């Protein structure tokens, strides 16, 4: 996802420097060009050779290294850098960056960078919580830096508290958020529903469906990577939520309706991909229903039609996208749903088609709008999410 991007990874003298090697490797696996710049003291924790082996590029430490090209290296590096991430960042490096001090290869290079800048402080809890350190981090924020909050836990000094550098995978997500996709949804609000609902019969049993939430979660992640402010209303799933997304967890169809009603009004785009129960038990048994001889009938009542509610109460300029899971007459049934619910697009698929439907990592979707019908090929759900959002963005223009 980072092909063609250059990431400057700054490494300062914290014991957490060993984690920076894993981050460098993760960035390379995303096809980024990773330029590592270390402070001299950082080399006492991890040798520059480690980063050179991982990145295939010379690790920079000395501003006056004569092995550099004839160019002013810190200036040329700054010019080609798409993102800076300092991980780990000591209190000393944070202080120097906050006040524009440039006395080594790392600080001189970063001072010349005009790209997005991220910093991941890693230090003893008392050092991190010291008002001077906090003031320096606030200064960096005012200058446009993104300060990644450290984690809490047992530190190398033996104390327990806040100051651990986040795991490399978490730091990678911060980089992807900035660089993976063009931010064509910057400033937009996106509402996504995903997963199944659970309709309780008694304290033990509930009615549900086979939805895993994968499609909706993919849409939420893609929208986030494109710069949107995303709210994900999710039924019970086994999927970790996408980072940097506000998640509202619900269980029942009524819960889903209430959450959507509370969040839809300021959304620019709504993707209602959740598999919401059409019916719920007419009565809830306070105690477990005991098994009896003979058959059992369970009276059901209709749930709130969330998509219809959205169509009837739509905000001007809002793009509403519904989903349709069919087993026959897919296009005809979905187009009728488009008209009846007063929405802009229906993403339809056929449960009987191999590669589509619940619980798989692929999908075969037909995008149905008032003007046309577009059949997408077999795609991963991430690819399908991108195509769905592309079409929704085109509808808003």
C-alpha positions in Angstrom: 0.0 0.0 0.0 3.0 2.3 0.2 4.6 1.7 -3.2 6.3 4.8 -4.5 6.3 6.4 -1.0 9.4 7.4 1.0 9.3 7.1 4.8 12.0 8.7 6.9 12.2 6.6 10.1 14.0 8.5 12.9 15.5 6.3 15.7 16.7 7.9 18.9 18.4 6.5 22.0 15.7 4.5 23.8 15.7 0.8 24.6 12.6 0.7 22.4 14.9 1.2 19.4 14.8 -2.6 18.8 11.1 -2.2 17.9 12.0 0.3 15.2 13.7 -2.6 13.3 10.3 -4.4 13.2 8.6 -1.2 12.0 11.2 -0.8 9.3 10.6 -4.3 8.1 6.8 -3.8 8.1 7.2 -0.6 6.0 9.4 -2.4 3.5 6.8 -5.2 3.2 4.3 -2.5 2.2 6.8 -1.5 -0.5 7.8 1.8 1.0 11.3 3.2 0.5 12.5 3.4 4.1 15.3 5.8 4.9 16.6 5.3 8.5 18.3 8.2 10.3 19.7 7.4 13.8 21.1 9.6 16.5 24.6 8.6 17.5 23.4 7.3 20.9 20.7 5.2 19.3 23.5 3.1 17.6 24.5 1.9 21.1 21.1 0.1 21.3 20.8 -1.2 17.7 23.6 -1.2 15.1 22.9 0.7 11.8 23.7 -2.6 10.0 20.4 -4.0 11.2 18.5 -1.3 9.4 20.6 -1.5 6.3 19.9 -5.2 6.0 16.2 -4.7 6.5 15.8 -1.7 4.2 18.5 -2.2 1.6 19.6 1.4 2.1 22.4 3.1 3.9 21.5 4.1 7.5 22.4 7.7 8.2 23.9 8.9 11.4 26.7 11.5 10.8 25.7 14.7 9.1 29.3 15.0 7.7 29.7 11.4 6.5 31.9 11.7 3.4 30.3 8.6 1.9 27.2 10.6 1.0 26.8 11.9 -2.5 27.9 15.4 -3.6 24.4 16.7 -2.6 23.6 18.2 0.7 22.3 14.9 2.0 19.9 16.1 4.7 18.3 18.5 2.3 17.9 16.1 -0.6 16.5 13.4 1.8 14.0 15.9 3.2 12.9 16.8 -0.3 12.1 13.2 -1.3 10.5 12.2 2.0 6.7 11.7 2.0 6.3 11.1 5.8 8.5 11.4 8.9 8.0 9.1 11.9 10.3 9.3 14.9 10.0 6.0 16.7 11.2 5.8 19.4 11.5 9.5 20.4 13.4 10.4 23.6 12.5 13.4 25.7 15.7 15.0 24.4 14.8 14.6 20.7 11.3 15.8 21.3 12.7 18.9 23.0 15.1 19.7 20.2 12.4 19.2 17.5 10.0 21.4 19.4 12.4 24.3 19.6 14.0 24.0 16.1 17.4 22.8 17.3 19.4 21.1 14.6 22.7 19.6 15.7 22.7 16.1 14.2 21.7 14.3 11.0 18.2 13.5 12.4 17.2 17.0 13.6 18.7 18.8 10.6 16.9 16.6 8.2 13.5 16.7 9.9 13.8 20.5 10.2 14.0 20.7 6.4 10.9 18.3 5.9 7.6 19.8 4.8 5.7 16.4 4.8 3.5 15.0 7.6 5.4 14.3 10.7 4.7 11.7 13.4 6.4 11.2 16.7 6.2 8.3 19.1 7.6 9.2 22.6 9.2 6.4 24.5 10.7 7.0 28.0 10.3 6.6 31.7 6.8 7.5 33.0 8.1 10.4 35.2 10.0 11.8 32.2 7.0 11.6 30.0 4.6 13.1 32.5 7.1 15.9 33.3 5.4 19.3 32.5 8.4 20.3 30.4 8.0 17.2 28.2 4.3 17.7 27.9 4.8 21.3 26.9 7.3 20.3 24.2 4.8 17.7 22.8 2.1 20.4 22.8 4.4 22.7 20.9 5.0 19.9 18.3 1.2 19.5 18.0 0.8 23.2 17.4 3.4 22.9 14.6 1.4 20.1 13.0 3.1 17.1 14.4 1.0 14.0 15.2 2.0 12.8 18.7 1.3 9.1 19.0 0.4 8.4 22.6 2.7 5.9 24.3 1.3 2.7 25.8 1.2 1.7 29.4 2.9 -1.3 31.0 6.1 -2.4 32.6 9.0 -0.3 31.4 12.7 -1.2 30.9 13.6 0.7 34.1 11.4 -1.7 36.1 8.6 0.7 36.8 5.0 0.4 35.5 3.2 3.2 33.8 2.8 5.2 30.6 5.8 5.5 28.3 6.1 2.3 26.2 6.5 2.8 22.5 3.4 1.4 20.8 3.8 -1.9 18.9 5.2 -1.6 15.4 1.9 -2.8 13.8 0.1 0.1 15.5 2.7 2.5 14.3 2.4 1.1 10.8 -1.4 1.8 10.9 -0.6 5.5 11.6 1.7 5.6 8.5 -0.9 3.9 6.3 -3.6 6.3 7.5 -1.5 9.2 6.1 0.0 7.6 2.9 -1.9 4.5 1.7 -4.6 6.3 -0.3 -5.3 9.8 -1.6 -7.4 11.7 0.9 -10.4 12.4 -1.4 -12.7 12.1 1.6 -10.9 14.6 3.8 -13.4 16.5 5.9 -16.3 14.2 5.0 -18.2 12.1 7.5 -19.0 8.5 6.7 -21.5 6.3 8.6 -21.2 2.5 8.1 -23.3 -0.3 9.5 -21.9 -3.8 9.6 -22.4 -7.3 11.0 -25.5 -9.2 12.1 -28.1 -8.4 14.8 -29.1 -10.7 17.6 -32.8 -10.9 18.5 -33.2 -12.4 22.0 -35.8 -15.1 22.6 -34.9 -15.7 26.3 -31.7 -15.2 28.4 -30.1 -18.2 26.5 -31.2 -18.0 22.9 -31.4 -15.5 20.1 -32.2 -15.3 16.4 -29.4 -14.1 14.0 -27.9 -14.6 10.6 -24.6 -15.6 9.0 -23.1 -12.1 8.5 -19.5 -11.7 9.7 -19.3 -8.0 9.1 -16.3 -8.3 6.8 -17.8 -6.2 4.0 -18.8 -3.3 6.3 -15.5 -3.3 8.1 -13.7 -3.1 4.8 -15.8 -0.1 3.8 -15.1 1.6 7.1 -11.3 1.0 6.8 -11.2 2.2 3.2 -13.1 5.4 4.0 -10.7 6.0 7.0 -7.7 5.5 4.8 -9.2 8.1 2.4 -9.3 10.7 5.1 -12.9 10.4 6.2 -14.2 10.8 9.8 -15.8 7.3 10.1 -18.5 6.0 12.5 -19.0 2.2 12.4 -22.2 0.9 13.9 -21.5 -2.8 14.4 -23.4 -5.9 15.4 -21.5 -8.7 17.2 -18.6 -9.8 15.1 -15.2 -11.6 15.7 -13.3 -8.9 13.7 -11.0 -6.3 15.2 -12.4 -2.9 14.4 -10.4 -0.7 11.9 -8.1 1.8 13.6 -9.0 5.5 13.8 -12.7 4.7 13.5 -15.4 5.5 16.0 -17.2 2.2 16.8 -20.7 1.9 18.2 -21.4 -1.7 19.3 -25.0 -2.8 19.2 -26.9 -6.2 19.5 -30.5 -6.0 18.3 -32.2 -4.4 15.3 -33.8 -1.9 17.6 -30.3 -1.0 18.9 -29.1 -0.6 15.4 -32.1 1.7 14.5 -31.5 3.9 17.5 -27.7 4.2 16.8 -28.3 5.1 13.2 -31.0 7.6 14.1 -28.5 9.3 16.5 -25.7 9.5 13.9 -27.1 9.8 10.4 -27.9 13.5 10.3 -24.4 14.8 9.8 -23.1 12.0 7.6 -22.1 12.8 4.0 -22.1 9.2 3.0 -24.1 6.3 4.5 -23.2 2.6 3.7 -25.8 0.4 5.3 -24.1 -3.0 4.9 -25.4 -4.6 8.2 -27.5 -7.7 7.9 -30.3 -6.5 10.2 -33.1 -8.9 11.2 -36.4 -8.2 9.5 -38.3 -9.9 12.4 -37.8 -10.1 16.1 -39.6 -12.2 18.7 -43.0 -10.7 19.7 -42.3 -11.5 23.3 -39.1 -12.0 25.4 -39.1 -14.8 28.0 -37.5 -13.7 31.2 -36.5 -17.3 32.0 -35.1 -20.0 29.8 -37.9 -21.6 27.7 -38.0 -25.3 28.7 -38.1 -28.0 26.1 -41.5 -29.7 25.6 -42.9 -32.5 23.6 -44.1 -31.5 20.1 -43.3 -28.5 17.9 -42.7 -24.9 18.9 -44.0 -21.8 17.2 -42.4 -18.4 17.9 -44.5 -15.4 17.1 -42.5 -12.7 15.3 -43.0 -9.0 14.7 -41.4 -6.6 12.1 -38.4 -4.6 13.1 -37.9 -1.0 12.2 -36.9 -0.6 8.5 -33.7 1.4 8.9 -33.0 2.0 5.2 -36.5 3.2 4.6 -36.1 5.6 7.6 -32.9 7.0 6.1 -34.6 7.4 2.7 -37.5 9.2 4.2 -35.4 11.5 6.4 -32.4 12.1 4.1 -30.4 15.2 4.4 -29.8 17.3 1.3 -26.5 16.2 -0.4 -26.3 12.9 1.5 -25.5 9.8 -0.5 -27.2 6.7 0.9 -26.1 3.2 -0.1 -28.0 0.1 0.8 -27.2 -3.6 0.4 -29.2 -6.4 -1.0 -28.5 -10.1 -0.5 -30.6 -12.1 -2.9 -31.0 -15.7 -4.1 -33.1 -15.0 -7.2 -34.1 -12.1 -9.4 -31.2 -10.1 -7.9 -31.2 -7.1 -10.2 -35.0 -6.7 -10.4 -35.5 -7.1 -6.6 -32.6 -4.7 -5.8 -33.8 -2.0 -8.3 -37.3 -2.2 -6.7 -35.6 -1.8 -3.3 -33.7 1.3 -4.6 -36.9 3.0 -5.7 -39.0 1.9 -2.7 -36.4 3.0 -0.1 -35.5 6.3 -1.9 -31.8 5.7 -1.8 -28.9 6.4 -4.2 -27.4 3.0 -4.7 -27.9 -0.6 -3.9 -25.0 -3.0 -3.7 -26.4 -6.4 -4.6 -25.0 -9.9 -4.5 -26.3 -13.4 -4.9 -25.8 -15.7 -2.0 -25.7 -18.7 -4.3 -22.8 -17.4 -6.4 -19.4 -18.8 -5.5 -17.2 -16.2 -3.9 -20.0 -14.0 -2.8 -22.0 -13.8 0.4 -21.3 -14.3 4.1 -18.1 -15.4 5.8 -15.7 -15.2 2.8 -13.0 -12.7 1.9 -14.3 -12.0 -1.6 -17.4 -10.7 -3.1 -19.2 -10.3 -6.4 -21.2 -7.1 -6.3 -23.6 -5.4 -8.8 -23.9 -1.6 -8.2 -27.4 -0.4 -9.0 -28.2 3.3 -9.3 -31.1 5.2 -10.9 -29.1 5.5 -14.1 -27.2 2.3 -14.5 -26.2 -1.2 -13.4 -22.5 -2.1 -13.0 -21.4 -5.6 -12.5 -18.1 -5.9 -10.6 -15.9 -9.0 -11.1 -14.8 -11.3 -8.2 -12.9 -9.0 -5.9 -11.5 -9.1 -2.4 -13.7 -7.3 0.0 -11.1 -4.6 0.4 -11.2 -4.1 -3.4 -15.0 -4.2 -3.5 -15.1 -1.6 -0.7 -12.9 0.8 -2.8 -15.1 0.3 -5.8 -18.3 1.0 -3.8 -16.9 4.2 -2.3 -15.6 5.3 -5.7 -19.1 5.0 -7.1 -20.7 6.8 -4.1 -18.2 9.7 -4.4 -19.1 10.0 -8.1 -22.8 10.2 -7.2 -22.2 13.2 -4.9 -20.4 15.3 -7.6 
